[in-house]
Amino acid sequence: MSTTIAKKYYIARHDPRITELPTALLTFNQYGVTVFSIEETWIRDLNKLSGSYEEVSEDVGRWGVKHFGEVRAVVKVTSDDPLSEDDDYALEELDDGRTKVEMPQERYDAAIAFMKTAAKLIIEDEYDRKFLTLKAEESKLEQYLWDAQITEANNLEGETPLLNSIATTKGIAVSEVATSVLAGNKTFNDKVKALYDAMLALKQEFKSCATIKELNVLWQKYMGVPMPYTQMVEEGLVNADGSPMNVPPGIQF
């Protein structure tokens, strides 16, 4: 009699130490987002990870990953899949040991949930990088003094030792320094707001999707992950000779 080993499933920011955890099995790893399972007896070792991680259901962590992008109504599964012995869904046992099964709605729902969650994390990470790149336009020393400069620029009637020093060094009036500081701060804040607005809009695109097909379109457009060939045909995205269109790899936003 076989014994089922209890497992937990997690979605995480990638950490090389995940594969070093006893019994951990990595099932998804793309753009810094990973999914892995681990036996419950080894959950205590999760504190060795430096990145963030969040527990997800088996439906999302196992079947959502397995059926990522799946648009077929009938799929082939191996004997370790409970559907292979489920009379409600099993259709035909094949010579290679696999079984043709009808995809239950719960599996589609799990894939949709996973595709949305993974996209959300990837988008947030990418826009965090964009924000850090924006901040890197100035040195860390200059960044450290931003708040002080802005405070002084907004109160020229008070003491302005930092602006005085800058004005002396540049040979210009303190008022000119203040004007430049406030203008620079506004430009920076406008750029940050533009990043934030773009991130929210993109996340909402994914959140608003109701089907895997809709998500496949966005994953191909923004993440460079080709949709299944059958969907490409339906969408008219194949070349004249019937070959799939070229999908540029990598982040596209």
C-alpha positions in Angstrom: 0.0 0.0 0.0 1.5 3.3 -1.1 1.8 6.2 1.3 0.9 9.7 0.1 3.5 12.2 1.4 2.0 15.6 2.4 3.4 18.5 0.5 3.1 22.3 0.6 3.4 24.5 -2.4 4.9 28.0 -2.6 5.4 30.8 -5.1 8.5 32.8 -4.5 11.1 35.2 -5.7 13.9 33.0 -7.0 16.6 32.0 -4.5 19.3 29.6 -5.5 18.9 28.0 -2.1 15.5 26.7 -2.9 17.0 23.7 -4.7 19.2 23.1 -1.7 16.2 22.5 0.6 15.6 18.8 1.3 12.7 17.4 -0.8 12.1 20.8 -2.6 11.0 20.4 -6.2 11.2 23.4 -8.5 8.3 23.3 -11.0 8.4 26.9 -12.5 11.2 29.4 -12.8 10.7 32.4 -15.1 11.8 36.1 -14.8 12.7 35.6 -11.1 9.4 34.0 -10.1 9.5 30.4 -9.0 7.1 27.7 -7.8 8.2 24.8 -5.7 6.8 22.0 -3.5 8.4 20.7 -0.3 7.4 17.9 2.1 5.7 19.3 5.2 8.3 17.8 7.5 10.9 20.2 5.9 8.9 23.4 6.0 11.1 24.5 8.9 14.0 25.0 6.5 12.1 27.7 4.6 13.6 30.3 6.9 16.9 29.7 5.0 15.5 31.6 2.0 16.4 35.3 1.7 13.7 36.1 -0.9 9.9 36.4 -0.3 7.7 33.4 -0.6 4.0 32.7 -0.2 2.1 29.4 0.3 -0.4 28.6 -2.4 -2.9 25.8 -2.7 -2.1 22.5 -4.4 -4.5 23.4 -7.1 -2.5 26.5 -8.0 1.0 25.3 -7.2 0.7 21.9 -8.9 -2.1 21.9 -11.4 -2.0 25.6 -12.2 1.7 25.3 -13.2 1.1 22.1 -15.1 -1.7 23.5 -17.2 -0.1 27.0 -17.7 -1.4 28.3 -21.1 -3.5 25.1 -21.7 -6.3 25.7 -24.2 -7.2 22.1 -25.1 -10.4 20.4 -23.8 -8.7 17.0 -23.8 -5.2 16.4 -22.6 -2.9 13.4 -21.8 -1.9 12.8 -18.2 0.4 10.3 -16.5 -0.6 7.7 -13.9 0.4 10.0 -11.0 -2.4 12.4 -12.0 -5.6 11.7 -10.1 -7.6 12.4 -13.3 -6.2 9.2 -14.9 -8.4 7.1 -12.6 -11.3 9.5 -12.3 -14.3 8.0 -14.2 -15.8 11.5 -14.6 -12.9 12.7 -16.7 -10.8 9.7 -17.9 -11.6 9.0 -21.6 -9.0 6.5 -22.9 -5.9 4.7 -21.7 -3.1 4.9 -24.2 -0.4 2.4 -25.1 2.3 4.6 -23.6 0.7 4.4 -20.2 -0.8 7.9 -20.3 -4.5 8.6 -20.2 -6.6 10.9 -22.3 -8.8 13.0 -20.0 -11.3 15.8 -20.2 -9.9 18.9 -18.5 -12.1 19.8 -15.6 -13.0 23.5 -15.0 -11.1 23.4 -11.7 -7.9 22.9 -13.6 -8.6 25.8 -15.9 -9.4 28.0 -12.9 -6.1 26.9 -11.2 -4.1 27.8 -14.4 -5.8 31.2 -14.6 -5.1 31.9 -11.0 -1.5 31.0 -11.4 -0.9 32.9 -14.6 -2.4 36.0 -13.0 -0.3 35.7 -9.8 2.9 35.0 -11.7 2.3 37.9 -14.0 1.6 40.3 -11.1 4.9 39.4 -9.4 6.9 39.7 -12.6 5.4 43.1 -13.4 6.1 44.4 -9.9 9.7 43.2 -10.0 10.3 44.7 -13.4 8.9 48.1 -12.4 10.9 48.0 -9.1 14.0 47.6 -11.4 12.8 50.5 -13.5 12.4 52.7 -10.4 15.9 51.8 -9.1 17.3 52.6 -12.5 15.5 56.0 -12.3 17.0 56.6 -8.9 20.4 55.6 -10.1 20.6 58.7 -12.4 21.8 60.5 -9.3 24.6 59.3 -6.9 23.6 57.8 -3.5 25.3 60.8 -1.9 23.1 63.2 -3.8 20.0 61.1 -3.0 20.9 61.2 0.7 20.7 65.0 0.6 17.5 65.3 -1.5 15.1 65.7 1.4 17.3 68.3 3.1 17.6 70.3 -0.2 13.8 70.2 -0.8 13.1 71.2 2.8 15.4 74.2 2.5 14.1 75.1 -1.0 10.6 75.3 0.4 11.6 77.6 3.2 14.1 80.1 1.9 13.2 82.5 4.8 14.7 80.0 7.2 18.2 78.7 7.5 19.5 77.1 4.2 23.1 75.9 4.9 23.0 73.2 2.3 21.6 75.4 -0.4 24.1 78.1 0.6 27.0 75.7 0.1 25.7 74.6 -3.3 25.2 78.2 -4.4 28.7 79.2 -3.3 30.2 76.2 -5.1 28.3 76.9 -8.4 28.6 80.7 -8.2 24.8 81.3 -8.4 22.1 82.7 -6.1 20.5 80.6 -3.5 17.1 81.3 -5.1 18.4 79.8 -8.3 19.5 76.6 -6.5 16.1 76.4 -4.8 14.3 76.7 -8.1 16.5 74.0 -9.7 16.0 71.7 -6.7 12.2 72.0 -6.8 12.1 71.6 -10.5 14.2 68.5 -10.3 12.1 67.0 -7.6 8.9 67.6 -9.6 10.5 66.0 -12.7 11.5 63.0 -10.6 8.1 62.6 -9.0 6.4 62.9 -12.4 8.5 60.1 -13.7 7.8 57.9 -10.7 4.1 58.5 -11.0 4.3 57.6 -14.7 6.0 54.3 -13.8 3.4 53.6 -11.1 0.5 54.4 -13.5 2.0 52.1 -16.1 2.4 49.3 -13.6 -1.2 49.6 -12.4 -2.5 49.6 -15.9 -0.5 46.5 -16.9 -1.5 44.6 -13.8 -5.1 45.5 -14.4 -4.9 44.1 -18.0 -3.9 40.7 -16.6 -6.4 40.9 -13.7 -9.3 41.6 -16.1 -8.7 38.4 -18.1 -11.4 35.8 -17.7 -9.8 33.0 -19.8 -6.5 31.3 -20.4 -6.7 32.4 -24.0 -6.9 36.0 -23.0 -3.9 35.5 -20.6 -1.9 33.7 -23.3 -2.3 36.8 -25.5 -0.8 39.0 -22.8 1.9 36.6 -21.8 3.0 36.5 -25.4 2.8 40.3 -25.8 4.5 41.3 -22.6 6.5 38.4 -21.5 7.6 36.8 -24.8 6.0 33.5 -24.0 4.4 32.1 -27.2 0.8 31.0 -27.0 0.0 27.5 -28.2 0.1 27.0 -31.9 -3.6 26.2 -32.2 -4.4 29.6 -30.6 -2.0 31.3 -32.9 -3.9 29.9 -35.8 -7.2 31.1 -34.3 -5.8 34.5 -33.7 -4.4 34.7 -37.3 -0.8 35.0 -36.0 0.9 32.5 -38.3 2.9 33.1 -41.3 1.7 32.4 -44.9 3.3 28.9 -44.8 1.5 28.1 -41.6 4.6 28.4 -39.4 4.2 30.1 -36.1 5.1 33.8 -36.0 8.3 34.9 -34.3 7.8 35.9 -30.8 10.6 38.2 -29.4 11.8 36.6 -26.2 12.1 38.5 -22.9 10.2 41.2 -21.1 8.4 43.5 -23.6 7.3 46.4 -21.3 
